[in-house]
Each structure stands twice: as C-alpha cells, then as structure tokens.
Amino acid sequence: GNTSNYFLDMANGLKKIITKQTMPSVIEKLKNHTTAEVCELNLKKSQSCHEILWQCAQTLSYPKFHAAWHQTSYPKTDLDRLAQHHR
C-alpha cells in the first residue's frame, strides 16, 4: 500500500544522502527491520533495509560496522588498522 511506497521512497533518498558519519546510527535503527518475521510481513521494506545496510557494510570498516550493529564503540585498534589495510 501507500506506506510501503513511502518507505521505498524514503529508503532510496537515504541511500543517496547517507554518509560514513551517519551510517552507525542508521545501522542501529534498521537492523530491527531485517528479522525473519519482518521479512515475511513486508518484503519490500525489509529489502530496502538490507540494501542500505549493505551500502553501510561496503563503506565502513568491519570493526566499525560490527560496533554499530552491536551498539558498542571500540578505540582505534590493530583490528581497525588491519581492516583498513585490506579495504
């Protein structure tokens, strides 16, 4: 319905304006829309969330994505440097 179209428009807009700095908070907000139950209820909405999360995963280092997903923050570590080295 209209809600689904609204969400798709919003998701497409977000994909264009999202920045590396805003990605952690976006990940935190969207991860709850990717559960199996949500996927079955609203496939388009879930698919949009997955696309945005994938964009974040491709942009951020693994430690930063992991920290955002689990709502933790890590100091700059050897793991961070290693992840950047392999980008």
N, CA and C of each residue as an Amber inpcrd file, in Angstrom:
protein
   261
   0.8100000  -1.1910000   0.0000000   0.0000000   0.0000000   0.0000000
   0.8540000   1.2570000   0.0000000   0.2600000   2.3660000   0.3650000
   0.9440000   3.6610000   0.3730000   2.1210000   3.7010000   1.3440000
   1.9700000   3.0200000   2.4840000   3.0510000   3.0030000   3.4730000
   4.3020000   2.3740000   2.8870000   4.1090000   1.2840000   2.1470000
   5.2260000   0.5880000   1.5280000   5.9300000   1.4900000   0.5090000
   5.1520000   2.1870000  -0.3250000   5.7390000   3.0980000  -1.3170000
   6.4770000   4.2450000  -0.6410000   5.8900000   4.7720000   0.4260000
   6.5260000   5.8550000   1.1800000   7.8730000   5.3960000   1.7210000
   7.9010000   4.1880000   2.2660000   9.1470000   3.6710000   2.8290000
  10.1980000   3.4820000   1.7390000   9.7780000   2.9830000   0.5750000
  10.7190000   2.7880000  -0.5350000  11.3070000   4.1150000  -0.9970000
  10.4650000   5.1500000  -1.1050000  10.9500000   6.4800000  -1.4840000
  11.9360000   6.9980000  -0.4430000  11.5980000   6.8060000   0.8220000
  12.4640000   7.2600000   1.9070000  13.7990000   6.5080000   1.8790000
  13.7310000   5.2020000   1.6580000  14.9450000   4.3800000   1.6180000
  15.8410000   4.7940000   0.4530000  15.2470000   5.0400000  -0.7090000
  16.0350000   5.4710000  -1.8690000  16.6860000   6.8260000  -1.6140000
  15.9600000   7.7190000  -0.9590000  16.5160000   9.0250000  -0.6000000
  17.6610000   8.8830000   0.3880000  17.4800000   8.0090000   1.3580000
  18.5060000   7.7910000   2.3800000  19.7840000   7.2460000   1.7580000
  19.6320000   6.3400000   0.7890000  20.8090000   5.7630000   0.1250000
  21.6470000   6.8480000  -0.5610000  20.9900000   7.9210000  -1.0180000
  21.7020000   8.9940000  -1.7190000  22.4240000   9.9400000  -0.7610000
  21.8640000  10.1430000   0.4440000  22.4240000  11.1610000   1.3380000
  23.1910000  10.6090000   2.5350000  23.1470000   9.2790000   2.7290000
  23.8220000   8.6920000   3.8840000  25.3310000   8.9530000   3.8080000
  25.9280000   9.2450000   4.9470000  27.3760000   9.4830000   4.9950000
  28.0160000   8.4790000   5.9440000  29.3350000   8.3990000   5.8660000
  30.0910000   7.4950000   6.7310000  29.8100000   7.8050000   8.2060000
  29.6240000   9.0910000   8.5040000  29.3910000   9.5160000   9.8830000
  28.0020000   9.1000000  10.3850000  27.0100000   9.1090000   9.4930000
  25.6460000   8.7760000   9.9200000  25.3480000   7.2810000   9.8330000
  26.2120000   6.5220000   9.1650000  25.9540000   5.0980000   8.9710000
  25.7580000   4.3160000  10.2780000  26.5890000   4.5330000  11.3170000
  26.3750000   3.7560000  12.5500000  24.9760000   3.9070000  13.1390000
  24.4400000   5.1230000  13.1550000  23.0920000   5.2920000  13.7130000
  22.0370000   4.7030000  12.7910000  22.2790000   4.7500000  11.4780000
  21.3430000   4.1460000  10.5190000  21.3230000   2.6300000  10.7020000
  22.4980000   2.0320000  10.8630000  22.5990000   0.5810000  11.0820000
  21.8090000   0.1890000  12.3250000  22.0290000   0.9490000  13.3980000
  21.3490000   0.6630000  14.6600000  19.8300000   0.6810000  14.5000000
  19.3260000   1.6540000  13.7290000  17.8800000   1.7970000  13.5480000
  17.3010000   0.7340000  12.6070000  18.0450000   0.3780000  11.5610000
  17.4950000  -0.5120000  10.5370000  17.6320000  -1.9940000  10.8450000
  18.5660000  -2.3580000  11.7130000  18.8010000  -3.7890000  11.9340000
  17.5570000  -4.5090000  12.4540000  16.6790000  -3.7950000  13.1560000
  15.4630000  -4.4160000  13.6780000  14.4160000  -4.6780000  12.5990000
  14.6480000  -4.1320000  11.4110000  13.7090000  -4.3370000  10.3000000
  14.1610000  -5.4600000   9.3770000  15.1150000  -6.2710000   9.8330000
  15.6580000  -7.3210000   8.9720000  15.4170000  -8.7190000   9.5470000
  14.5820000  -8.8440000  10.5760000  14.3000000 -10.1570000  11.1410000
  13.4130000 -10.9620000  10.1990000  13.3810000 -12.2620000  10.3800000
  12.5850000 -13.1420000   9.5170000  11.1070000 -12.7590000   9.5380000
  10.6040000 -12.3970000  10.7330000   9.1860000 -12.0370000  10.8450000
   8.8710000 -10.8000000  10.0060000   9.7400000  -9.7970000  10.0980000
   9.5320000  -8.5590000   9.3390000   9.6520000  -8.8410000   7.8490000
  10.5960000  -9.6770000   7.4730000  10.7830000 -10.0130000   6.0590000
   9.5060000 -10.6060000   5.4700000   8.8680000 -11.4980000   6.2210000
   7.6380000 -12.1210000   5.7220000   6.4980000 -11.1150000   5.6580000
   6.4190000 -10.2170000   6.6450000   5.3270000  -9.2500000   6.6890000
   5.4440000  -8.1910000   5.6050000   6.6300000  -7.7110000   5.3780000
   6.7930000  -6.6360000   4.4090000   8.1210000  -6.7900000   3.6710000
   8.1000000  -7.5740000   2.6370000   9.3100000  -7.9150000   1.8930000
  10.0010000  -6.6830000   1.3070000   9.2300000  -5.7600000   0.7300000
   9.8330000  -4.5670000   0.1200000  10.5560000  -3.7110000   1.1540000
   9.9150000  -3.5290000   2.3130000  10.5160000  -2.7280000   3.3730000
  11.8180000  -3.3760000   3.8590000  11.7650000  -4.6670000   4.0660000
  12.9390000  -5.4000000   4.5250000  14.0590000  -5.3440000   3.4910000
  13.6920000  -5.4910000   2.2240000  14.6780000  -5.4550000   1.1390000
  15.3760000  -4.0920000   1.0920000  14.6080000  -3.0190000   1.2870000
  15.1880000  -1.6710000   1.3090000  16.1810000  -1.5410000   2.4590000
  15.8160000  -2.0720000   3.6190000  16.7230000  -2.0250000   4.7760000
  18.0100000  -2.7810000   4.4810000  17.8600000  -3.9630000   3.8720000
  19.0450000  -4.7600000   3.5280000  19.9560000  -4.0090000   2.5690000
  19.3710000  -3.3180000   1.5940000  20.1730000  -2.5670000   0.6170000
  20.9740000  -1.4570000   1.3010000  20.3310000  -0.7510000   2.2210000
  21.0200000   0.3330000   2.9370000  22.1110000  -0.2440000   3.8400000
  21.7890000  -1.3330000   4.5440000  22.7840000  -1.9680000   5.4140000
  23.9680000  -2.4830000   4.5930000  23.6970000  -3.0090000   3.3950000
  24.7650000  -3.4970000   2.5180000  25.6680000  -2.3310000   2.0860000
  25.0480000  -1.1860000   1.7840000  25.8130000   0.0060000   1.4320000
  26.7290000   0.4030000   2.5990000  26.1910000   0.3400000   3.8150000
  26.9850000   0.6550000   5.0050000  28.1350000  -0.3390000   5.1660000
  27.8290000  -1.6190000   4.9610000  28.8420000  -2.6700000   5.1130000
  29.9770000  -2.5050000   4.1030000  29.6530000  -2.0230000   2.9180000
  30.6750000  -1.8250000   1.8850000  31.5260000  -0.5870000   2.1620000
  30.9930000   0.3600000   2.9130000  31.6740000   1.6300000   3.1460000
  32.5050000   1.6340000   4.4280000  31.9200000   1.0960000   5.5020000
  32.5980000   1.1260000   6.7960000  33.5700000  -0.0390000   6.9350000
  34.5710000   0.1330000   7.7970000  35.4510000  -0.9940000   8.1090000
  34.6240000  -2.0170000   8.8890000  35.0790000  -3.2670000   8.8760000
  34.3200000  -4.2930000   9.5960000  34.1630000  -3.9470000  11.0840000
  35.2290000  -3.5220000  11.7730000  35.0530000  -3.1960000  13.2070000
  34.0190000  -2.0980000  13.4490000  33.9760000  -1.1000000  12.5830000
  33.0050000  -0.0130000  12.7530000  31.5740000  -0.5110000  12.5070000
  31.3970000  -1.3470000  11.4680000  30.0710000  -1.9000000  11.1940000
  29.6320000  -2.7900000  12.3550000  30.5260000  -3.6370000  12.8150000
  30.2380000  -4.5550000  13.9230000  29.8580000  -3.7720000  15.1790000
  30.6120000  -2.7130000  15.4630000  30.3350000  -1.8860000  16.6430000
  28.9650000  -1.2260000  16.5380000  28.6220000  -0.7360000  15.3370000
  27.3270000  -0.0920000  15.1330000  26.1930000  -1.1090000  15.2870000
  26.4090000  -2.2990000  14.7440000  25.3800000  -3.3420000  14.8140000
  25.1200000  -3.7430000  16.2620000  26.2140000  -3.8510000  17.0320000
  26.0950000  -4.2930000  18.4220000  26.0640000  -3.1300000  19.4040000
  25.9800000  -1.8970000  18.8790000  25.8770000  -0.6780000  19.6830000
  27.0140000  -0.5640000  20.7020000  28.2190000  -0.8340000  20.2320000
  29.3960000  -0.6500000  21.0760000  30.3830000   0.1930000  20.3030000
  31.2890000   0.8200000  20.9930000  32.3220000   1.5800000  20.2890000
  33.6840000   1.1110000  20.7630000  34.5490000   0.9020000  19.8160000
  35.8930000   0.4380000  20.1200000  36.8970000   1.5440000  19.8620000
  37.9360000   1.6100000  20.6780000  39.0190000   2.5520000  20.3470000
  39.7420000   2.0510000  19.0950000  40.5170000   2.9220000  18.4810000
  41.3030000   2.5250000  17.3040000  42.2330000   1.3880000  17.7260000
  42.1260000   0.2520000  17.0480000  42.9120000  -0.9200000  17.4350000
  43.6720000  -1.4630000  16.2410000  44.4640000  -2.4860000  16.5000000
  45.1560000  -3.1660000  15.4140000  44.1430000  -3.7690000  14.4420000
  42.9960000  -4.2040000  14.9740000  41.9450000  -4.7650000  14.1220000
  41.4320000  -3.7270000  13.1360000  41.2550000  -2.4930000  13.6190000
  40.8340000  -1.3850000  12.7500000  41.8550000  -1.1540000  11.6440000
  43.1230000  -1.0740000  12.0400000  44.1880000  -0.8340000  11.0580000
  44.2800000  -1.9750000  10.0640000  44.1080000  -3.2040000  10.5460000
  44.1410000  -4.3720000   9.6780000  42.9910000  -4.3320000   8.6800000
  41.7950000  -3.9820000   9.1500000  40.6250000  -3.9040000   8.2810000
  40.8250000  -2.8330000   7.2010000  41.4000000  -1.6920000   7.5810000
  41.6360000  -0.6110000   6.6110000  42.6850000  -1.0370000   5.5890000
  43.6760000  -1.7840000   6.0440000  44.7410000  -2.2580000   5.1620000
  44.1740000  -3.1720000   4.0690000  43.1300000  -3.9360000   4.4040000
  42.5670000  -4.9110000   3.4580000  41.4190000  -4.3520000   2.6360000
  41.0910000  -3.0740000   2.7830000  39.9800000  -2.4590000   2.0210000
  40.3880000  -2.2530000   0.5880000
